[in-house]
Amino acid sequence: MIRLMCLALAVCLLAGPLEGLATADCDSKLVGTSWECKFAFSDPLDDSTLCIEFGHYGLSSDFDMSVAGFDGHEGCTCVAAGSKKSPKFDAKSSNFECTEVNFPSSFLGKVGSKTLSGQYWDYTGLSGVASCTKLSSPCP
């Protein structure tokens, strides 16, 4: 029995830390999903409900966000952590950020299993918050 326990300990030590196995990068939670998002903007006339999808649309090397009815995509990445000396890219399993190039804007979000929340802002000064629910089918 002692040999078996020693063997198990040796395998664990050789395998290294298991920290990354329990959580997935945010892109694995987002790519291939669709969300109905209710936006409240700094100008209430802009409040709206939009359908957002995540996938690989060719803009970012990580993943992209597409808003149904709008041209262009936002290039996205999982939020980094750490410092200049010890950066940790794709460190946040739930937090992500996206940037649009056709209409300069950004979206900072947090994804859960069935909900997504975020903050939007663009070059005109318009800002907003979003509360989203996961859809079972693609955006119309």
PAPA-266031 format. One record per residue: residue in one letter; x, y, z of N, C-alpha, C, O in turn. Coordinates in steps of 0.001 Angstrom, whole numbers, plus 500000, padded with zeros to 6 digits. Atoms other than C-alpha are relative to their C-alpha. Example, Ala and Ser with C-alpha at 12.3 -4.5 7.8 and 13.67 -1.06 7.14 Angstrom:
// PAPA-266031
A500890498810500000512300495500507800500900501200500000501936501181500665
S499180498810499940513670498940507140499230501090500730499739502198500899
// end
This chain:
// PAPA-266031
M500819498814500000500000500000500000500870501261500000500560502235499315
I499106498847499935502850502386500836500628500238498635500775501389498223
R499412499846501343504442501715497411499004500651499051499376501508498251
L501032499433500854501143502529495694499832501497500276499694502285499341
M500122498589499643500862505828497590501212500783499522501070501912499051
C498780499333500469504465506705496753499967500154498486500362501192497954
L500099499943501454503860505878493087499018501103499588499306501866498667
A500993498967500304500731508106493042500581501393500237500366502295499427
L499378498719499706502658510967494659501039500344498934501113501489498489
A498977499760501021505516510574492163499371500408498681499878501306498009
V500687499644501243503102510695489217499476501428500070499605502177499101
C500504498634499827501488513878490582501124501019499931500966502070499310
L498872499076500010504851515533491120500579500148498602500960501248498203
L499471499936501355506027514653487623499033500706499052499460501372498109
A500999499390500875502774515824486045499959501508500153499563502207499220
G499996498560499790503135519289487552498697500483500592497814499682500898
P501197499442499370500509521645488937498755499760499166498819499709497938
L501260500265500666496877520993488109499124501246499920497940501136499605
E500777498772499947495768524632488355499186500242498739497999500562498817
G500654499667501252494924525058484686498979498984499544498197499279498640
L500911501024500452492964521837484364498571500243500449497642499789499781
A501337499827499455489993522931486431499213501090499275497983501046499259
T500697498916500661489193526083484444500420500074498541501544499720498184
A499710499840501420488991526777480735500194501480499714499725502334500466
D499884498619500433490001529940478915498611500526499669497698499754499377
C501309499416500283487153532355478350499554499692498579498356499554498332
D500414500263501381487237531673474597499301498655499851498412498516499010
S500674501300500095486245528039475149498573500077500534497739499231500210
K501360499792499497483175529344477008499164500841499036497935500828499105
L500712499053500856482295531867474283499869499560498542498803499726497950
V500023500342501423483191530531470817498865499019499714498726497989500374
G501124500835500382480129529062469149498722500283500773497751499534500660
T501199499671499223477639530755471490499332501264499475499962502098498826
S500801498825500351474877533314470911499324500513501260498983499738502154
W500534499363498792473474535795473444499016501094499635499260501869498710
E500921498879500117470456538079473683500390501000501085500334500694502276
C499480499005499061471758541265475283499128501246500035498783501814498998
K500745498759499783469797544158476726501015501058500428501695500913501444
F499054498920499749471845547362476609499289501234500539498253501643500014
A500421498696499496471272550487478695501163500948499746502255500758500283
F498936499082500402473263553379477217499909501336500717498878501682501293
S499956498675499383474329556793478503498995500937499336498533501887499968
D501092499297500673471890558186475923498844499005499917498885498087499099
P501098500975499947468608556381476722499335499728498650498714498680498473
L500574500216501326467490556816473098500689498839499276500127498267498342
D499252501088500626470138554223472177499759498640500664500254497627500172
D500268501278499329468873551543474626499427499007498989498580499360498168
S500448500988500978468319548327472707500287498581500474501020498353501436
T499722501421499804468284544556472670500683499510498734500155499672497633
L499205500448501144470934543021470416500386498541500167500507498041501286
C499534501380499966471976539512469505501490499985499686501925500548498682
I498541500047500133475701538807469915500445498545499861499950497662500562
E499432501337500186477651535782468680501516500072500104502125501097499796
F498547500104499901481219534653469321500476498852499120499857497790499067
G499437501035500867483372532706466885501353500425499490501984501334500030
H498737499672500666486428532788464658499644500583498637499411499848497678
Y500419499318501225485612535386461996501164500653499267500951501391498305
G498815499544500728489177536234460973500610501314500429501588501756499827
L499424498716499572489822539469462846501098499788501037502222500254500850
S499046500229498919491565538337466044500600498607499902499971497687499378
S499392501336499960493970535460466483499397499159501119499591497944501147
D500645500731498914491985534522469623498569499637499608498308498495499228
F501382500208500419488250534898468897499367501350499743499943502384500084
D500655498756500389485783537493467653498563500040500505497964499011500818
M501393499772499631482418538974468599499305500663498819499847501581498204
S500795499424501069479731539745466040498655500433500573498006499676501295
V501289499485499554476684541914466730499072499975498794499330500640497791
A500937500145501112473737540973464512499481501366499549499061502180500371
G500494498750500549472758543831462197501040501086499855500735502154499324
F498936499008500088476090545672462420501136499475499127501434498280499138
D498840500370500811479020545676459980501210499806500887501343500451501926
G498743500206499296482363544389461159499860499104501208498761498750501633
H499925500848498818483439542295464082500932500653501003501731501523500656
E499070499555498974485189542968467342500977498870500278500567497737500528
G498979500973499649488486541173467928500076499881501513500081500891502216
C500082500220498553488538539606471392501171499176500534501844498458499794
T499018500797499285490906538113473935499557499861501456498821500700501976
C500248500151498569490667536772477458500891501007500734501995501301500276
V499262498983499256491836539313480048501286499399500574501289498289501105
A498706500423499472495492539040481031500128500413501467499344501216501973
A499715499661498603496890539236484552501516499995500188502267499799499233
G498571500021499709500264539422486233500637501360499839499981502393499973
S499234498766500136502950542000485649500881499922498764500884498914498057
K499086499997501145505491542992483012501030498887500131501382498239499145
K498996501044499770508006540616484587499408498602499950500099497644499604
S500626501314499930505507537782484953498571500060499460497604499884500201
P501349499900500561502615538199482519499325498631499915499977497601499743
K500795501219500137499822535638482423498890500309499008497867500893499367
F500984499734501031497939535814479147498897498952500060499126497809500458
D501180500865499901494452534312478904499827499501501424499401498367501644
A499994500407498594494616534249482696498605499930500607498360499135501515
K501336499939499409490987535054483404499073499062499236498905499201498025
S500847500985500664488617532186482674498619500549499663497885499917498904
S501329499441500252485537534434482619500018501406499422499017501843498855
N499939498609500430486719537948481737500645500123498624501649499474498331
F499478499810501353487283539115478162499822501456499588499068502210500204
E500128498668500554487691542277476136500044499918498486500755499091497914
C500106499987501461486852543083472515500135501435499507499727502376500186
T499821498678500593487748545997470232499562499967498548499937499064497800
E500512499862501363486012547076467021500903500950499231501357501951499785
V499127499136500783488056548594464199499231500882499021499667502003498759
N500776499187500944485378549829461721499342501188500689499286502284500132
F500621498954499194483602551843464425500680499920501357500247499151502216
P499180500158498801486169552391467195499195499926501305498590500904501745
S500736500245498764484647550880470332500596498791500704501376498033500127
S499497501130499213485366548380473070498881499416500844497913500096501182
F500944500691499133483457545831475113500810499197500997501683498417500616
L499340500738498933484637544481478452498928499142500649497938499661501164
G501060500873499541482705541417479537500437498917500964501624498659501167
K499787501132499104482341538577481981498941498955499656497746499250499628
V500911501063500402480828535241480973499815498975501112500767498581501786
G500347501078499085479056532720483172499432498854499172499508498890497944
S500518501131500764477416529448482211498761500363499181498590499840498080
K501215499623500722474103531059481170499791501499499890498815501951499291
T500121498547500053474689534786481586501321500633499587502398500058499745
L498837499215500405477045537403480237499664501438500371498541501891500151
S500200498585499691477461540964481467501190500774499459502271500217499266
G498885499242500539479559543777480144499768501488499962498690501992500276
Q500013498553500134480371547398479576500515500352498611501501499785498142
Y499661499562501354480546549133476179500352501481500033499807502235500840
W499732498578500205482070552450475138500580500174498609501212499268498066
D499475499740501343482951554072471831500654501376499925500674502122500904
Y499219498776500169484915556994470419499162501266500112499715502351500296
T500856498807499885481899559341470540499710500357501454499175501428501742
G500280499767498589481684559030474317498791499223500494498490499234501687
L501147500810499598478640556774474311500495498813500823501458498149500440
S499642501167499197478849554157477044498721499288500395497635499868500379
G501174500767499623476545551411478171500367498751500772501528498348500836
V499825501269499298476067548294480227499065498985499349498005499338498832
A500776501063500632474769544951478980499750498872500977500598498535501803
S500371501187499249472970542066480593499470499009498965498508499301498254
C500293500933501085472780538965478390499602498624500501500025498176501567
T500442501358499731471115535577478358500420499109498843500253499476497680
K499521500940501021472548532597476489498824499445499208497793499077499772
L501009500543500883470537531444473491500345498569499620501511498178499670
S499757501383500406470132527855472328500168499876498490500442498788497983
S499844500014501455470292528828468641500743501258499558500862502212500327
P499268498820500493472269531271466469499104501232499914497878501120499940
C500744498762500162471243534909466118499223499946498674499695499380497689
P500786499988501250468487535463463540500641500884498944500113501007497838
// end
